[in-house]
Amino acid sequence: MTRNTRRQHALLAALPKPEIDPWTWTEDHPHPDVGTDEVLIETHYVALNPVDWKGVKYRFGLTPEPKVMGRDGSGIVVAVGDGVTDLAAGDRVWYCSNTALPHSGAFQHFSLHRASQVGKVPPTVSLQSAAAIGTGFLTAAVLVFKCFGFPVSKATVCRGRKTGPWIFITAGASSTGIYLIQLAHRLGLRVITTASKPNHAYLKSLGADVVLKRHDKDHELVHNIRKYTEDGVTLAVDNIGPKHSAVAREILAGSSAWRAEHHIMTSTDETVGRLVSIAGSPKDVPAFPDAVRTVDEIRISFSTTFYGQPEFAREVVNFVYQQLERGLLVPQRVYLDNSGLSGVRAALDTLEAGKVPSGYKLVVGGLQPQPLEAQIFTERASAKARARLDPKRKHYHLDAYDLFEYDDVEFDPAAEDAWPPSRKLAKVVKHAHPAVAAVHSTLA
Ligand SMILES: NC(=O)c1ccc[n+]([C@@H]2O[C@H](COP(=O)([O-])OP(=O)(O)OC[C@H]3O[C@@H](n4cnc5c(N)ncnc54)[C@H](OP(=O)(O)O)[C@@H]3O)[C@@H](O)[C@H]2O)c1
C-alpha cells in the first residue's frame, strides 16, 4: 500500500497548558485518505460559530493532542469511498463536521466526512451561502425533528394559514434562530421571537409572526408574549443563556392569575410546555404557584441524532437540497472575509469581539481558487434570492464577489439565463465595480 505523503495547511488547537497558546497554525498537516463510506472535500469557504472560539477559550471538546478545529464549510467533493453512491467527485456540497471523527475539522484544505452527513448544493445557491447552513441549520433541525418530534416530511408541505402551537424563540436573529423560524413556519407553528429592531423585518420575511424588542425588561417580555399568544406558548427554544432560558420557562408555565386579570378563559390547551435551552439551562428554577402547565426540559444531542442516525442525517440533507432548490429555505446572510485559511484565527477574534453585523454569518473565503465564472453565476442567483428578503441592499457587506448587490447594476435579460456567462453579462460586471476588471477579461 502506498503511503499518502501529501501535506496541507491547517489550524489546530489543543488543551492549553499554562502560558502556551492553545492554537497552532501548521503548513505541514497530513492529507487524509478517503475510507469506504467517506467523502474527501476540498473546502472553499468556512463559516464561523461561537463554539469555534468558546471551545478553545473555555476548554471543551479539546484533546491534549492538537486537532483541526472548525465545524462548518462548503466546497467540492474530490474523492469518494467505494461504498458511496449518492455523491460523486465534482459535487458542490456543504457540511457540519462531526468533531468526534478524526480529519473532519473544517479549518484545513481537505477534510473527511461521512457521506450521509454531507449535503449537495443546488446550482442556484452560492458556495459561500451554503457554508452558512451547517451548525445553525442542523441545530434547528435537531430541535424541531428530534427534540419536539415533528416528522421531516411534515415540513416539506407548503402551508396556508398557520394554526399550530405557539413557539417562543429567544434571539431570532441568531444562526439557530434564523433557521428555526423557517422550519417552524413550514411546520405551521406560530412563531414569536425577540431581536434588535433592525432585524425585525428580516425575521418576519422568514416566517416569524411576532417579533418583540430584544431589550424589553423580563416582566414586559413575559406580559407581551402572554398578550400576543393568549398565554398559549407551549414550545420554547432559548439561544442566549440561563437567564433568558428562565424567562422562557416562566412563559411556558403560563399563569392562571394573568389569564384571570386579562379575561382570558383557562382553556383545555396543552398542559405540558417543552423547553430546549441550547446555551445553558436556568440555574434556580422558581416555583410558579399559578402555573397552568408543567415544563419539560429536553436536552439537545447531535451524537445520538444527526451523527448517530445515518438515515435521519440523509433525510435531513436531502430535505435541505429540495428546500433550497425550491427557494423555500434561505441560507443566513453572509458577512464575507476573503482572508483565506490563515485568516481564520483573526476572524474568530472578530466574532468573539462582537464585530460581525447582527443577523449575518461570518464566512471566510479565499481558501481555494475558484473559477470566477462560477462565482459570478452563483452570486447572481443568491443576490436575487437575498434581494427578495431585504430591499435595503446597500446594507450588505460588499466586496468584489458581491457586485450584484450594487443597486445601479441592471441585468440584460438576454444574459440572465446564459451559461456560460455571455459577453453582455461581462460588460455588466465590469460596469458594476472597477475592481472586477480582471473578471471582465476572463469572460470576454
Ligand atoms: N447546544 C448546542 O448544541 C448548540 C448549538 C448551536 C449553538 N449553541 C449556542 O447557542 C448560542 C447561539 O448560537 P448561534 O450561533 O445561533 O448565535 P449567533 O448567530 O452568534 O447569535 C448572535 C445573535 O443573537 C442575538 N442576540 C444576542 N443576545 C441577544 C439577546 N439578549 N436577546 C435577543 N437576541 C440576542 C443578536 O441578534 P439581535 O441583534 O437581533 O439581538 C445576535 O446577532 C451560542 O451560545 C452557541 O454557542 C449551542
PDBQT file of the ligand as one rigid body, heavy atoms in Angstrom, charges set to zero:
ROOT
HETATM    1  N1  LIG A 501     -26.033  23.207  22.489  1.00  0.00    +0.000 N 
HETATM    2  C1  LIG A 501     -25.884  23.189  21.193  1.00  0.00    +0.000 C 
HETATM    3  O1  LIG A 501     -25.908  22.145  20.576  1.00  0.00    +0.000 OA
HETATM    4  C2  LIG A 501     -25.701  24.487  20.460  1.00  0.00    +0.000 A 
HETATM    5  C3  LIG A 501     -25.801  24.518  19.067  1.00  0.00    +0.000 A 
HETATM    6  C4  LIG A 501     -25.673  25.756  18.418  1.00  0.00    +0.000 A 
HETATM    7  C5  LIG A 501     -25.426  26.912  19.166  1.00  0.00    +0.000 A 
HETATM    8  N2  LIG A 501     -25.307  26.810  20.520  1.00  0.00    +0.000 N 
HETATM    9  C6  LIG A 501     -25.087  28.046  21.325  1.00  0.00    +0.000 C 
HETATM   10  O2  LIG A 501     -26.265  28.822  21.144  1.00  0.00    +0.000 OA
HETATM   11  C7  LIG A 501     -25.971  30.207  21.153  1.00  0.00    +0.000 C 
HETATM   12  C8  LIG A 501     -26.443  30.831  19.858  1.00  0.00    +0.000 C 
HETATM   13  O3  LIG A 501     -25.612  30.395  18.789  1.00  0.00    +0.000 OA
HETATM   14  P1  LIG A 501     -25.794  30.972  17.325  1.00  0.00    +0.000 P 
HETATM   15  O4  LIG A 501     -24.610  30.603  16.532  1.00  0.00    +0.000 OA
HETATM   16  O5  LIG A 501     -27.137  30.564  16.834  1.00  0.00    +0.000 OA
HETATM   17  O6  LIG A 501     -25.802  32.522  17.674  1.00  0.00    +0.000 OA
HETATM   18  P2  LIG A 501     -25.290  33.792  16.879  1.00  0.00    +0.000 P 
HETATM   19  O7  LIG A 501     -25.623  33.618  15.450  1.00  0.00    +0.000 OA
HETATM   20  O8  LIG A 501     -23.909  34.099  17.254  1.00  0.00    +0.000 OA
HETATM   21  O9  LIG A 501     -26.309  34.854  17.534  1.00  0.00    +0.000 OA
HETATM   22  C9  LIG A 501     -25.992  36.194  17.613  1.00  0.00    +0.000 C 
HETATM   23  C10 LIG A 501     -27.291  36.998  17.569  1.00  0.00    +0.000 C 
HETATM   24  O10 LIG A 501     -28.101  36.695  18.690  1.00  0.00    +0.000 OA
HETATM   25  C11 LIG A 501     -28.853  37.840  19.019  1.00  0.00    +0.000 C 
HETATM   26  N3  LIG A 501     -28.794  38.064  20.458  1.00  0.00    +0.000 N 
HETATM   27  C12 LIG A 501     -27.729  38.093  21.237  1.00  0.00    +0.000 A 
HETATM   28  N4  LIG A 501     -28.101  38.383  22.512  1.00  0.00    +0.000 NA
HETATM   29  C13 LIG A 501     -29.434  38.506  22.481  1.00  0.00    +0.000 A 
HETATM   30  C14 LIG A 501     -30.415  38.810  23.456  1.00  0.00    +0.000 A 
HETATM   31  N5  LIG A 501     -30.042  39.043  24.711  1.00  0.00    +0.000 N 
HETATM   32  N6  LIG A 501     -31.716  38.840  23.083  1.00  0.00    +0.000 NA
HETATM   33  C15 LIG A 501     -32.094  38.604  21.820  1.00  0.00    +0.000 A 
HETATM   34  N7  LIG A 501     -31.191  38.349  20.841  1.00  0.00    +0.000 NA
HETATM   35  C16 LIG A 501     -29.889  38.308  21.184  1.00  0.00    +0.000 A 
HETATM   36  C17 LIG A 501     -28.242  39.034  18.293  1.00  0.00    +0.000 C 
HETATM   37  O11 LIG A 501     -29.190  39.480  17.336  1.00  0.00    +0.000 OA
HETATM   38  P3  LIG A 501     -30.007  40.862  17.599  1.00  0.00    +0.000 P 
HETATM   39  O12 LIG A 501     -29.048  41.980  17.335  1.00  0.00    +0.000 OA
HETATM   40  O13 LIG A 501     -31.164  40.829  16.663  1.00  0.00    +0.000 OA
HETATM   41  O14 LIG A 501     -30.439  40.845  19.028  1.00  0.00    +0.000 OA
HETATM   42  C18 LIG A 501     -27.017  38.459  17.632  1.00  0.00    +0.000 C 
HETATM   43  O15 LIG A 501     -26.814  38.960  16.333  1.00  0.00    +0.000 OA
HETATM   44  C19 LIG A 501     -24.447  30.302  21.370  1.00  0.00    +0.000 C 
HETATM   45  O16 LIG A 501     -24.217  30.452  22.751  1.00  0.00    +0.000 OA
HETATM   46  C20 LIG A 501     -23.946  28.950  20.887  1.00  0.00    +0.000 C 
HETATM   47  O17 LIG A 501     -22.700  28.601  21.479  1.00  0.00    +0.000 OA
HETATM   48  C21 LIG A 501     -25.451  25.644  21.178  1.00  0.00    +0.000 A 
ENDROOT
TORSDOF 0
